[in-house]
Amino acid sequence: MGTTASFSYASAALAFVLLCLPLLTRWRGRPHTRLFAVACAATLPWCAAMAGLAYNAVPAVAAELAELLRTGAWTAVLFAMLGQLRAAGGARRRSSLLTFSVGLYLLLLAATLAEPVLPTGLRFQVTVIGRVGTAVLGMLLVEQLYRNAGTQSRWAIKFACLGLGGIFAYDFYMYSDMLLFRELNRDLWAARGIVNALTAPLLALSLLRSASWAGHLAVSRRMLFHSAALIGSAVYLLAMSSAAYYLRFVGGSWGSLMQLVFLFGASMLLAGILFSGRFRAWLKVFISKHFYRYNYDYRDEWLSFTRTLSHPGPGLGERTIQALAALVESPGGALWIRRDTRCEPAAHWQTAPAAVVEPADSPFCRFIEEKQWVVDLGERNTGEPSLPEWLRAIPRAWLVVPLMLHGRLHGFIVLQQPRSPVALNWEVLDLLKVAGTQAASYLAQQEADNALMLARQFDSFNRLSTFVVHDLKNLVAQLSLLTANAEKHRDNPEFQRDMQDTVSYSVQKMKLMLQKLSRTATPAHARPLAVDQVLAGAVALKAAFEPKPALHLGPPGLSVLADAERLERVLGHLIQNAIEATPRDGRVWVRVDGTADMVTIEIGDTGQGMNEAFVRERLFKPFDSTKSAGMGIGAFESREYIHELGGQLDVRSEPGQGTTFTVTLPLYRADAIGVAA
């Protein structure tokens, strides 16, 4: 027995050493790696103590302390994995379990240290019952971890649950057998090391998937449902005690073999319960039906339903199906949304995508809109219209849940048959109808947001088009002036050069306009601009007009931070307005000056001027113009862009005496920018 036990626990030590190595090297950045490494390290002295105990080379107290260390370390691993729960109820349950666990381990530690002074019977009862308690606690934590995990998280942690559950389940079996027969089964104790070694590959496989551990976890409402592992452990203890008693005294030489076979069968049953979605659904329905007055805890159901619908990101249709399906344990479904005169397939979840369109005025759609009933496809009621053929052809189709919005059918969801039978009583039907109405509001809001976004895109395009048309009008005015003077000055070389420059400029401007209208246009970027160069270019483009604007430059080196094309367009518009408002014998001037912080550009004329009411109420009002071909947006755009640059546009004007526009812009200084940076 000593050789067998030493080999068994040596294999366990080797397995956990091999598991600990990648935890300390390649897997260091994974969740809970340090705690897993500590638990593996705590298992090694336990293996050594158990192997030494087989030859009576290790004191019993040391072996019991090593076992406490090892069991406590794996319990801490489970608590750390449960720490991903964020719900308040989950936090309270976790806190209660933690308090109970700390008290249990402190009691066992005190009993172990006080073992020499305790009576033999009391020492045996406290130690063995405490070991059974730690095993039950471990299985309860495994059950809590797996049941509270979401679908994606279960894929990542299921092998860790199997491995740790196997460790605690075997301890539970061995110590409960010891408690029943008041002696340790040597065969079970010797096989314990190999059993622990077999769990190491499961833990390693789960650690490979540990990147997905941080998934979203959802907490169920029922404490009884959450504590199914604890209740199952008590039932299992009674069944195993009776079976072990029978096998020990009736099985003869086959007794030990039959016990091990029974343990394997019980383990497979536990794994089937943990991983069977059908069994979980049946258990949930069974508990709700026989232990609760109502089938649902409406607070938890509604919080879970709203949380699913409100989750940020795309896929609202799939989340809507999932939220409604969770209320009746349905494994999947499909969504139809009403658009104009027909209901179109919009989403599907864990079922084949649908391609059939149902007319919104069909007898079926009119019926569910008028009655607002949840239609059971397997049970037909009097007065219901015949079902569409495509609906009958959907595999495992079960319920049609209408999505009502303000008394009008917004769509419907077809759910599949549930994992376990669900009675469609008034409570279930009312919950589905209310949930369908809530889901319809979310779907309608999403469609309204999409429509608003599209409208804003069109509004942005229309606004840009308006400015482009305004610039195009100015270009047409310049080209028209050239055409009118071409016959008179066609032999004048200076006029020919001006005409060529103006046409080239117009072509470049039109190309920029077309580029702005395209969706691939790059956004404009501000850069330092020399004010005298921008104004010289703007005035040169107006040289063919009369009166010709006069440019008076101020101190050299004045710069502003702006987009060259937009700033030139704004200043050119103000100059163009001054020319159009001034007779041929009048004057138009452009003057530049600067201070330590600002650049001042003055554009004045001796034209007809404007009264105070016009300046206040109409000058900067978009789409209001006194010109027959005017757009009424030039002054508005000029003021908006100057404000965007952090400047100011002021107007002084009197009827019959002319107008002066004063543009004030922040002075760009490279040295000041460098100091600020």
C-alpha positions as CSV (number, residue, x, y, z in Angstrom):
1,M,0.0,0.0,0.0
2,G,2.9,2.3,0.8
3,T,4.4,1.8,-2.7
4,T,1.1,2.3,-4.4
5,A,0.3,5.5,-2.4
6,S,3.8,7.0,-3.0
7,F,3.5,6.4,-6.7
8,S,0.0,7.9,-6.8
9,Y,1.0,11.1,-5.0
10,A,4.3,11.3,-6.9
11,S,2.3,11.4,-10.1
12,A,0.1,14.2,-8.7
13,A,3.3,16.1,-7.8
14,L,4.7,15.7,-11.3
15,A,1.4,16.8,-12.9
16,F,1.2,20.0,-10.9
17,V,4.8,20.8,-11.4
18,L,4.3,20.5,-15.2
19,L,1.2,22.8,-14.8
20,C,3.0,25.3,-12.7
21,L,5.9,25.8,-15.1
22,P,3.9,27.5,-18.0
23,L,2.1,29.5,-15.3
24,L,5.4,31.1,-14.3
25,T,6.7,31.5,-17.9
26,R,4.4,31.7,-20.9
27,W,1.0,32.3,-19.2
28,R,2.1,35.0,-16.8
29,G,-0.3,37.6,-18.3
30,R,-3.5,35.5,-18.1
31,P,-6.2,36.0,-15.5
32,H,-5.6,34.6,-12.0
33,T,-2.3,33.1,-13.1
34,R,-0.5,33.9,-9.9
35,L,-3.2,32.4,-7.8
36,F,-3.2,29.2,-9.9
37,A,0.5,29.0,-9.5
38,V,0.3,29.4,-5.7
39,A,-2.4,26.7,-5.6
40,C,-0.2,24.4,-7.7
41,A,2.7,25.1,-5.4
42,A,0.6,24.4,-2.4
43,T,-0.4,21.0,-3.8
44,L,3.3,19.9,-3.9
45,P,3.9,19.8,-0.1
46,W,0.5,18.1,0.2
47,C,1.7,15.4,-2.2
48,A,4.9,15.0,-0.3
49,A,3.1,14.8,3.1
50,M,0.7,12.2,1.8
51,A,3.5,10.1,0.3
52,G,5.4,10.4,3.6
53,L,2.4,9.5,5.6
54,A,2.1,6.2,3.7
55,Y,5.5,5.2,5.4
56,N,4.7,7.0,8.7
57,A,7.6,9.3,7.9
58,V,5.5,12.5,8.3
59,P,3.5,13.5,11.5
60,A,-0.2,13.4,11.1
61,V,-0.5,17.0,12.2
62,A,1.9,18.1,9.4
63,A,-0.1,16.1,6.8
64,E,-3.3,17.7,7.9
65,L,-1.9,21.2,7.8
66,A,-0.6,20.5,4.3
67,E,-4.0,19.3,3.2
68,L,-5.6,22.5,4.7
69,L,-3.1,24.6,2.7
70,R,-3.8,22.8,-0.5
71,T,-7.7,22.8,-0.2
72,G,-7.7,26.4,0.9
73,A,-5.6,27.4,-2.1
74,W,-8.0,25.9,-4.6
75,T,-10.9,27.4,-2.7
76,A,-9.3,30.8,-3.1
77,V,-8.9,30.2,-6.8
78,L,-12.7,29.6,-7.1
79,F,-13.4,32.7,-5.1
80,A,-11.1,34.7,-7.4
81,M,-12.9,33.4,-10.5
82,L,-16.3,34.2,-8.8
83,G,-15.0,37.7,-8.2
84,Q,-15.9,38.5,-11.9
85,L,-19.5,38.8,-10.8
86,R,-20.7,42.4,-10.8
87,A,-24.3,42.1,-9.6
88,A,-25.0,43.3,-6.1
89,G,-26.9,40.1,-5.2
90,G,-23.9,38.1,-6.4
91,A,-21.6,40.2,-4.3
92,R,-23.7,39.6,-1.2
93,R,-23.8,35.8,-1.8
94,R,-20.1,35.7,-2.5
95,S,-19.4,37.7,0.7
96,S,-21.5,35.3,2.8
97,L,-19.7,32.3,1.3
98,L,-16.4,33.9,2.0
99,T,-17.3,34.5,5.6
100,F,-18.4,30.9,6.0
101,S,-15.3,29.6,4.3
102,V,-12.9,31.6,6.5
103,G,-14.7,30.5,9.6
104,L,-14.6,26.8,8.5
105,Y,-10.9,26.9,7.7
106,L,-10.1,28.6,11.0
107,L,-12.1,26.0,12.9
108,L,-10.2,23.2,11.1
109,L,-6.9,24.9,11.8
110,A,-7.7,25.3,15.5
111,A,-8.8,21.6,15.7
112,T,-5.6,20.5,13.9
113,L,-3.3,22.5,16.2
114,A,-5.2,21.4,19.3
115,E,-5.3,17.7,18.2
116,P,-3.1,16.4,21.1
117,V,-5.5,17.7,23.8
118,L,-8.8,16.8,22.1
119,P,-10.6,13.5,22.9
120,T,-10.3,10.9,20.2
121,G,-14.0,10.9,19.3
122,L,-14.4,14.6,19.2
123,R,-11.2,15.0,17.2
124,F,-12.4,12.5,14.6
125,Q,-15.8,14.1,14.3
126,V,-14.5,17.7,13.9
127,T,-11.8,16.7,11.4
128,V,-13.9,14.5,9.2
129,I,-17.0,16.6,9.2
130,G,-14.8,19.7,8.5
131,R,-13.2,17.9,5.5
132,V,-16.7,17.0,4.2
133,G,-17.7,20.6,4.7
134,T,-14.7,21.9,2.7
135,A,-15.5,19.5,-0.1
136,V,-19.1,20.5,-0.2
137,L,-18.0,24.2,-0.1
138,G,-15.7,23.6,-3.1
139,M,-18.5,21.8,-5.1
140,L,-20.9,24.7,-4.3
141,L,-18.4,27.3,-5.5
142,V,-17.9,25.3,-8.7
143,E,-21.6,25.1,-9.2
144,Q,-22.0,28.8,-8.6
145,L,-19.2,29.7,-11.0
146,Y,-20.5,27.6,-13.8
147,R,-24.2,28.4,-13.4
148,N,-23.6,32.1,-13.1
149,A,-21.4,32.3,-16.2
150,G,-22.7,33.4,-19.6
151,T,-22.6,31.2,-22.7
152,Q,-19.2,32.5,-23.9
153,S,-17.7,32.2,-20.4
154,R,-18.9,28.6,-19.9
155,W,-16.9,27.6,-23.0
156,A,-13.7,29.0,-21.3
157,I,-14.2,27.8,-17.7
158,K,-15.9,24.4,-18.1
159,F,-12.7,22.4,-18.0
160,A,-11.6,24.3,-14.9
161,C,-15.0,23.5,-13.3
162,L,-14.6,19.8,-14.2
163,G,-11.1,19.6,-12.8
164,L,-11.7,21.5,-9.6
165,G,-15.1,19.8,-9.2
166,G,-13.4,16.4,-9.6
167,I,-10.9,17.2,-6.8
168,F,-13.6,18.3,-4.4
169,A,-16.1,15.6,-5.4
170,Y,-13.5,12.8,-4.8
171,D,-12.6,14.3,-1.4
172,F,-16.3,14.5,-0.6
173,Y,-16.8,10.8,-1.5
174,M,-13.7,9.7,0.4
175,Y,-14.5,11.6,3.6
176,S,-18.2,10.8,3.6
177,D,-17.2,7.1,3.3
178,M,-14.9,7.6,6.2
179,L,-17.6,9.4,8.2
180,L,-20.0,6.5,7.6
181,F,-17.7,3.6,8.4
182,R,-15.6,5.5,10.9
183,E,-12.3,4.5,9.2
184,L,-10.3,5.6,6.2
185,N,-10.7,3.5,3.1
186,R,-7.0,2.8,2.1
187,D,-7.8,2.1,-1.5
188,L,-9.7,5.4,-1.9
189,W,-6.9,7.2,-0.1
190,A,-4.2,5.6,-2.3
191,A,-6.0,6.4,-5.5
192,R,-6.5,10.0,-4.5
193,G,-3.1,11.2,-5.9
194,I,-3.8,9.8,-9.4
195,V,-7.3,11.3,-9.4
196,N,-5.8,14.7,-8.6
197,A,-3.1,14.2,-11.3
198,L,-5.9,13.5,-13.9
199,T,-7.4,16.9,-13.2
200,A,-4.2,18.8,-14.1
201,P,-4.7,18.5,-17.9
202,L,-8.3,19.8,-17.5
203,L,-7.0,22.8,-15.6
204,A,-4.3,23.4,-18.3
205,L,-6.8,23.3,-21.1
206,S,-9.0,25.8,-19.3
207,L,-6.1,28.1,-18.7
208,L,-5.4,28.1,-22.5
209,R,-8.9,29.6,-22.8
210,S,-8.5,32.0,-19.9
211,A,-8.4,35.0,-22.3
212,S,-12.2,34.6,-22.5
213,W,-12.8,34.4,-18.8
214,A,-13.7,38.1,-18.4
215,G,-17.1,37.6,-20.1
216,H,-20.3,39.1,-19.0
217,L,-22.0,37.0,-16.2
218,A,-25.7,37.0,-15.5
219,V,-27.0,36.1,-12.1
220,S,-30.2,34.1,-11.7
221,R,-32.8,35.1,-9.1
222,R,-33.6,31.9,-7.3
223,M,-31.5,31.0,-4.2
224,L,-32.8,27.5,-4.4
225,F,-31.8,27.2,-8.0
226,H,-28.3,28.6,-7.1
227,S,-27.9,26.2,-4.3
228,A,-28.8,23.1,-6.3
229,A,-25.3,21.8,-5.8
230,L,-25.6,22.0,-2.0
231,I,-29.0,20.2,-2.0
232,G,-27.7,17.7,-4.5
233,S,-24.7,17.0,-2.3
234,A,-26.9,16.1,0.6
235,V,-29.1,13.8,-1.5
236,Y,-25.9,12.3,-3.0
237,L,-24.5,11.7,0.5
238,L,-27.6,9.7,1.6
239,A,-27.6,7.7,-1.7
240,M,-23.8,7.0,-1.5
241,S,-24.0,6.0,2.1
242,S,-26.6,3.4,1.4
243,A,-24.9,2.2,-1.7
244,A,-21.5,2.0,0.0
245,Y,-23.0,0.1,2.9
246,Y,-24.6,-2.4,0.6
247,L,-21.5,-2.8,-1.6
248,R,-19.2,-3.2,1.4
249,F,-21.1,-6.0,3.0
250,V,-22.8,-7.6,0.1
251,G,-20.4,-7.2,-2.7
252,G,-17.7,-9.5,-1.3
253,S,-14.5,-9.4,-3.3
254,W,-16.1,-7.2,-5.9
255,G,-17.0,-4.5,-3.3
256,S,-14.1,-2.1,-4.0
257,L,-14.5,-2.4,-7.7
258,M,-18.2,-1.8,-7.5
259,Q,-17.6,1.3,-5.3
260,L,-15.2,2.8,-7.9
261,V,-17.7,2.1,-10.7
262,F,-20.4,3.7,-8.7
263,L,-18.2,6.8,-8.1
264,F,-17.5,7.0,-11.9
265,G,-21.2,6.8,-12.7
266,A,-22.0,9.4,-10.1
267,S,-19.3,11.7,-11.5
268,M,-20.7,11.3,-15.1
269,L,-24.2,12.1,-13.7
270,L,-22.8,15.3,-12.1
271,A,-21.1,16.4,-15.3
272,G,-24.3,15.7,-17.3
273,I,-26.3,17.9,-14.9
274,L,-23.8,20.7,-15.0
275,F,-23.5,20.7,-18.8
276,S,-27.0,19.8,-19.9
277,G,-29.0,22.9,-21.0
278,R,-32.2,20.8,-21.2
279,F,-31.8,19.7,-17.5
280,R,-31.1,23.2,-16.3
281,A,-34.2,24.5,-18.1
282,W,-36.3,21.6,-16.7
283,L,-34.9,22.3,-13.2
284,K,-35.7,26.0,-13.5
285,V,-39.3,25.3,-14.6
286,F,-39.7,22.6,-11.9
287,I,-38.5,24.9,-9.1
288,S,-40.7,27.8,-10.3
289,K,-43.7,25.6,-10.6
290,H,-43.5,23.8,-7.3
291,F,-41.7,26.2,-4.9
292,Y,-42.9,29.6,-6.0
293,R,-46.3,31.3,-6.3
294,Y,-45.3,33.1,-9.5
295,N,-43.1,31.7,-12.3
296,Y,-40.9,34.8,-12.5
297,D,-39.1,37.2,-10.2
298,Y,-40.2,40.2,-12.3
299,R,-37.5,42.6,-10.9
300,D,-34.7,40.3,-12.0
301,E,-36.3,39.3,-15.2
302,W,-36.9,42.9,-16.2
303,L,-33.4,44.1,-15.2
304,S,-31.9,41.2,-17.2
305,F,-34.3,42.0,-20.2
306,T,-33.4,45.7,-20.1
307,R,-29.7,45.1,-19.7
308,T,-29.7,42.8,-22.8
309,L,-31.5,45.4,-24.9
310,S,-29.5,48.3,-23.7
311,H,-26.1,46.7,-24.3
312,P,-24.1,49.1,-26.5
313,G,-23.1,48.2,-30.0
314,P,-24.8,46.7,-33.1
315,G,-27.0,43.6,-33.2
316,L,-30.1,45.0,-31.4
317,G,-32.3,42.6,-33.4
318,E,-30.4,39.5,-32.2
319,R,-30.3,40.8,-28.6
320,T,-34.1,41.4,-28.8
321,I,-34.7,37.8,-29.8
322,Q,-32.3,36.5,-27.1
323,A,-34.0,38.6,-24.4
324,L,-37.5,37.3,-25.3
325,A,-36.3,33.7,-25.7
326,A,-34.7,33.8,-22.3
327,L,-38.1,34.4,-20.7
328,V,-39.4,31.0,-21.9
329,E,-36.2,29.0,-22.2
330,S,-36.4,29.1,-26.0
331,P,-33.1,28.2,-27.8
332,G,-33.6,30.6,-30.8
333,G,-35.8,32.6,-33.0
334,A,-36.2,35.1,-35.8
335,L,-37.4,38.7,-36.0
336,W,-39.6,40.5,-38.6
337,I,-39.8,44.3,-38.7
338,R,-42.6,46.2,-40.4
339,R,-41.4,48.6,-43.1
340,D,-44.1,50.4,-45.1
341,T,-46.6,47.8,-46.3
342,R,-44.8,44.6,-45.4
343,C,-42.9,42.8,-42.6
344,E,-39.4,42.0,-43.6
345,P,-36.9,39.6,-41.9
346,A,-34.5,41.7,-39.8
347,A,-32.5,39.3,-37.6
348,H,-32.2,35.8,-36.4
349,W,-30.5,34.1,-33.4
350,Q,-29.4,30.5,-33.3
351,T,-31.7,29.6,-36.2
352,A,-31.5,29.6,-40.0
353,P,-32.0,33.1,-41.6
354,A,-35.5,33.7,-43.0
355,A,-36.1,35.3,-46.4
356,V,-39.9,35.4,-46.6
357,V,-41.7,38.7,-46.5
358,E,-45.2,38.9,-45.0
359,P,-47.6,41.6,-46.2
360,A,-48.6,43.9,-43.4
361,D,-52.3,43.7,-44.5
362,S,-52.4,39.9,-44.5
363,P,-55.0,38.2,-42.4
364,F,-52.3,36.9,-40.0
365,C,-50.7,40.3,-39.4
366,R,-54.1,42.1,-39.1
367,F,-55.1,39.4,-36.5
368,I,-52.1,39.8,-34.2
369,E,-52.3,43.6,-34.6
370,E,-56.0,43.7,-33.6
371,K,-55.9,41.1,-30.8
372,Q,-52.3,41.6,-29.7
373,W,-52.2,37.9,-28.8
374,V,-49.1,35.7,-28.4
375,V,-49.9,33.0,-31.0
376,D,-49.2,29.4,-30.1
377,L,-48.4,27.6,-33.4
378,G,-49.1,24.2,-31.9
379,E,-52.6,25.0,-30.5
380,R,-55.1,26.8,-32.7
381,N,-58.0,28.8,-31.1
382,T,-61.4,29.6,-32.5
383,G,-61.3,32.8,-34.6
384,E,-57.6,32.6,-35.5
385,P,-56.8,32.9,-39.2
386,S,-54.9,30.2,-41.0
387,L,-51.2,30.4,-40.6
388,P,-49.0,31.4,-43.6
389,E,-47.3,28.4,-45.3
390,W,-43.8,29.8,-44.7
391,L,-44.6,30.0,-40.9
392,R,-45.6,26.3,-40.8
393,A,-42.4,25.4,-42.6
394,I,-40.1,26.9,-40.0
395,P,-38.5,24.0,-38.0
396,R,-39.6,23.8,-34.3
397,A,-41.5,27.0,-34.6
398,W,-43.5,27.5,-31.3
399,L,-44.7,31.1,-30.5
400,V,-45.3,34.3,-32.5
401,V,-44.8,37.3,-30.2
402,P,-46.2,40.6,-31.6
403,L,-44.1,43.7,-31.1
404,M,-46.7,46.5,-30.6
405,L,-45.9,50.2,-30.7
406,H,-48.7,52.7,-29.9
407,G,-51.3,50.2,-30.8
408,R,-49.7,49.4,-34.1
409,L,-47.9,46.3,-35.2
410,H,-44.2,47.1,-35.4
411,G,-43.1,43.6,-36.1
412,F,-43.1,40.1,-34.6
413,I,-40.7,37.4,-33.3
414,V,-41.0,33.7,-34.0
415,L,-39.6,31.6,-31.1
416,Q,-38.5,28.0,-31.3
417,Q,-39.7,25.2,-29.0
418,P,-38.2,25.5,-25.5
419,R,-35.7,23.1,-24.0
420,S,-38.3,21.8,-21.5
421,P,-42.1,22.1,-21.6
422,V,-43.4,25.5,-20.5
423,A,-47.1,26.0,-19.6
424,L,-48.5,29.0,-21.4
425,N,-50.6,30.4,-18.6
426,W,-51.7,34.0,-18.2
427,E,-48.5,35.0,-16.5
428,V,-46.2,33.8,-19.3
429,L,-48.4,35.4,-22.0
430,D,-48.7,38.7,-20.2
431,L,-45.0,38.9,-19.6
432,L,-44.3,38.1,-23.3
433,K,-46.7,40.8,-24.5
434,V,-45.3,43.5,-22.2
435,A,-41.7,42.5,-23.1
436,G,-42.7,42.6,-26.8
437,T,-43.9,46.2,-26.4
438,Q,-40.7,47.2,-24.6
439,A,-38.6,45.6,-27.3
440,A,-40.7,47.4,-30.0
441,S,-39.8,50.7,-28.5
442,Y,-36.1,49.9,-28.6
443,L,-36.3,48.8,-32.2
444,A,-38.3,51.8,-33.2
445,Q,-35.8,54.1,-31.5
446,Q,-33.0,52.5,-33.4
447,E,-34.7,52.9,-36.7
448,A,-35.5,56.6,-35.8
449,D,-31.8,57.1,-34.9
450,N,-30.8,55.6,-38.3
451,A,-33.2,57.8,-40.1
452,L,-32.1,60.9,-38.2
453,M,-28.4,60.1,-39.0
454,L,-29.3,59.8,-42.7
455,A,-31.2,63.0,-42.6
456,R,-28.2,64.8,-41.0
457,Q,-26.0,63.4,-43.8
458,F,-28.3,64.8,-46.4
459,D,-28.5,68.1,-44.5
460,S,-24.8,68.4,-44.4
461,F,-24.6,67.6,-48.1
462,N,-27.3,70.2,-48.9
463,R,-25.6,72.8,-46.8
464,L,-22.3,72.2,-48.5
465,S,-24.1,72.3,-51.9
466,T,-25.5,75.7,-51.0
467,F,-22.1,77.2,-50.4
468,V,-20.7,75.6,-53.5
469,V,-23.6,77.1,-55.6
470,H,-22.8,80.5,-54.0
471,D,-19.2,80.2,-55.0
472,L,-20.2,79.1,-58.4
473,K,-22.3,82.2,-58.8
474,N,-19.3,84.4,-58.0
475,L,-17.3,82.5,-60.6
476,V,-20.0,82.9,-63.2
477,A,-20.1,86.7,-62.5
478,Q,-16.3,86.9,-63.1
479,L,-16.5,84.9,-66.3
480,S,-19.5,86.9,-67.5
481,L,-17.5,90.1,-67.0
482,L,-14.7,88.7,-69.1
483,T,-17.1,87.7,-71.8
484,A,-18.6,91.1,-71.9
485,N,-15.2,92.8,-72.2
486,A,-13.6,90.2,-74.5
487,E,-14.8,91.8,-77.8
488,K,-13.6,95.3,-76.7
489,H,-10.2,94.2,-75.3
490,R,-9.5,91.1,-77.4
491,D,-6.3,92.5,-78.8
492,N,-5.0,93.8,-75.5
493,P,-2.2,91.5,-74.3
494,E,-2.7,92.6,-70.7
495,F,-6.4,91.7,-70.9
496,Q,-5.5,88.4,-72.4
497,R,-3.2,87.5,-69.5
498,D,-5.8,88.6,-67.0
499,M,-8.4,86.5,-68.8
500,Q,-6.1,83.5,-68.8
501,D,-5.4,83.8,-65.1
502,T,-9.1,84.2,-64.3
503,V,-10.1,81.2,-66.3
504,S,-7.4,79.0,-64.8
505,Y,-8.4,80.2,-61.3
506,S,-12.1,79.4,-62.1
507,V,-11.2,75.9,-63.3
508,Q,-9.2,75.2,-60.1
509,K,-12.1,76.5,-58.0
510,M,-14.6,74.3,-59.7
511,K,-12.4,71.3,-59.3
512,L,-12.2,72.0,-55.5
513,M,-16.0,72.3,-55.4
514,L,-16.5,68.9,-57.0
515,Q,-13.9,67.4,-54.7
516,K,-15.8,68.8,-51.7
517,L,-19.1,67.4,-52.9
518,S,-17.5,63.9,-53.1
519,R,-17.5,61.6,-50.0
520,T,-13.8,61.0,-50.4
521,A,-12.8,64.6,-49.9
522,T,-10.2,65.2,-47.2
523,P,-11.2,67.7,-44.5
524,A,-9.6,71.1,-44.6
525,H,-6.7,71.8,-42.2
526,A,-5.7,75.1,-40.8
527,R,-2.1,76.3,-41.4
528,P,-0.1,79.5,-40.9
529,L,-1.0,82.0,-43.7
530,A,0.6,85.3,-44.6
531,V,-2.2,87.8,-44.6
532,D,-0.7,90.1,-47.3
533,Q,-0.4,87.2,-49.7
534,V,-4.0,86.0,-49.1
535,L,-5.3,89.6,-49.7
536,A,-3.1,90.2,-52.7
537,G,-4.6,87.1,-54.3
538,A,-8.2,88.0,-53.5
539,V,-7.7,91.6,-54.7
540,A,-6.0,90.4,-57.9
541,L,-9.0,88.3,-58.8
542,K,-11.2,91.5,-58.6
543,A,-8.9,93.5,-60.8
544,A,-11.2,93.3,-63.8
545,F,-14.1,94.9,-61.9
546,E,-14.8,98.6,-61.5
547,P,-14.1,100.3,-59.2
548,K,-10.8,98.4,-58.8
549,P,-10.1,97.7,-55.1
550,A,-7.0,99.4,-53.7
551,L,-4.8,97.3,-51.3
552,H,-2.9,99.0,-48.4
553,L,-0.6,96.6,-46.7
554,G,0.5,97.1,-43.1
555,P,3.5,95.8,-41.2
556,P,5.1,92.8,-43.0
557,G,5.1,89.3,-41.5
558,L,1.5,89.3,-40.2
559,S,0.1,85.7,-40.2
560,V,-3.0,83.9,-39.1
561,L,-3.9,80.3,-38.6
562,A,-6.6,79.3,-41.1
563,D,-7.5,77.3,-44.2
564,A,-6.3,79.2,-47.2
565,E,-9.1,78.4,-49.6
566,R,-11.9,79.3,-47.1
567,L,-10.2,82.5,-45.8
568,E,-9.7,83.7,-49.4
569,R,-13.3,82.9,-50.2
570,V,-14.6,84.9,-47.2
571,L,-12.4,87.9,-47.9
572,G,-13.2,87.7,-51.6
573,H,-16.9,87.7,-50.9
574,L,-16.6,90.9,-48.7
575,I,-14.6,92.6,-51.4
576,Q,-17.1,91.5,-54.1
577,N,-20.0,92.9,-52.1
578,A,-18.1,96.2,-51.7
579,I,-17.5,96.4,-55.5
580,E,-21.2,95.6,-56.3
581,A,-22.5,98.2,-53.8
582,T,-20.2,101.0,-55.2
583,P,-20.7,103.0,-58.4
584,R,-17.9,103.0,-61.0
585,D,-16.6,106.4,-59.9
586,G,-16.5,105.4,-56.2
587,R,-13.7,103.8,-54.1
588,V,-13.1,100.4,-52.6
589,W,-10.1,99.8,-50.4
590,V,-8.6,97.0,-48.4
591,R,-6.4,97.9,-45.4
592,V,-4.3,95.7,-43.2
593,D,-2.9,96.5,-39.8
594,G,-1.7,94.5,-36.8
595,T,-1.0,94.7,-33.0
596,A,0.9,92.5,-30.6
597,D,-2.0,89.9,-30.6
598,M,-4.4,90.6,-33.4
599,V,-4.6,91.2,-37.2
600,T,-7.1,93.8,-38.4
601,I,-8.4,93.7,-42.0
602,E,-10.6,96.6,-43.1
603,I,-12.7,96.4,-46.3
604,G,-14.5,99.6,-47.0
605,D,-16.4,101.3,-49.8
606,T,-18.2,104.6,-50.7
607,G,-21.3,102.8,-51.9
608,Q,-24.9,103.1,-51.1
609,G,-24.5,101.8,-47.5
610,M,-27.1,100.1,-45.2
611,N,-29.3,101.2,-42.4
612,E,-29.1,99.9,-38.9
613,A,-32.2,97.8,-39.1
614,F,-30.9,96.0,-42.2
615,V,-27.6,95.2,-40.6
616,R,-29.2,94.0,-37.4
617,E,-32.0,91.9,-38.9
618,R,-31.1,90.8,-42.5
619,L,-27.4,91.2,-43.3
620,F,-26.3,87.9,-41.6
621,K,-29.6,86.0,-42.1
622,P,-29.1,83.0,-44.4
623,F,-31.1,82.8,-47.6
624,D,-32.2,86.5,-47.4
625,S,-30.8,88.7,-50.1
626,T,-31.6,92.0,-51.8
627,K,-29.9,90.8,-55.1
628,S,-32.0,89.3,-57.8
629,A,-29.6,86.4,-58.3
630,G,-28.2,86.3,-54.7
631,M,-28.1,83.3,-52.4
632,G,-28.1,85.2,-49.1
633,I,-25.4,83.1,-47.5
634,G,-22.1,84.9,-48.3
635,A,-22.2,87.2,-45.3
636,F,-23.5,84.4,-43.0
637,E,-20.7,82.1,-44.1
638,S,-18.1,84.9,-43.6
639,R,-19.2,85.6,-40.1
640,E,-19.4,81.9,-39.1
641,Y,-15.9,81.1,-40.3
642,I,-14.3,84.2,-38.8
643,H,-15.9,83.2,-35.4
644,E,-14.7,79.7,-36.0
645,L,-11.1,81.1,-36.2
646,G,-11.6,83.0,-32.9
647,G,-12.0,86.3,-34.6
648,Q,-14.7,89.0,-34.9
649,L,-16.6,90.6,-37.9
650,D,-17.8,94.2,-37.3
651,V,-19.9,96.4,-39.6
652,R,-20.1,100.2,-39.8
653,S,-22.5,101.5,-42.4
654,E,-24.7,104.5,-43.1
655,P,-27.1,104.9,-46.1
656,G,-25.4,107.0,-48.9
657,Q,-22.0,107.1,-47.2
658,G,-20.7,103.6,-47.6
659,T,-19.9,100.5,-45.5
660,T,-16.8,99.3,-43.7
661,F,-16.3,95.6,-42.7
662,T,-13.6,95.1,-40.0
663,V,-12.2,91.6,-39.7
664,T,-10.2,90.9,-36.5
665,L,-8.2,87.6,-36.3
666,P,-5.8,86.2,-33.8
667,L,-2.1,86.8,-34.8
668,Y,-0.2,83.6,-35.4
669,R,3.3,83.6,-33.8
670,A,5.5,80.6,-34.2
671,D,7.6,81.5,-31.1
672,A,4.5,81.8,-28.9
673,I,3.3,78.4,-30.1
674,G,6.6,76.8,-29.4
675,V,6.7,78.3,-25.8
676,A,3.1,77.1,-25.2
677,A,4.0,73.6,-26.4
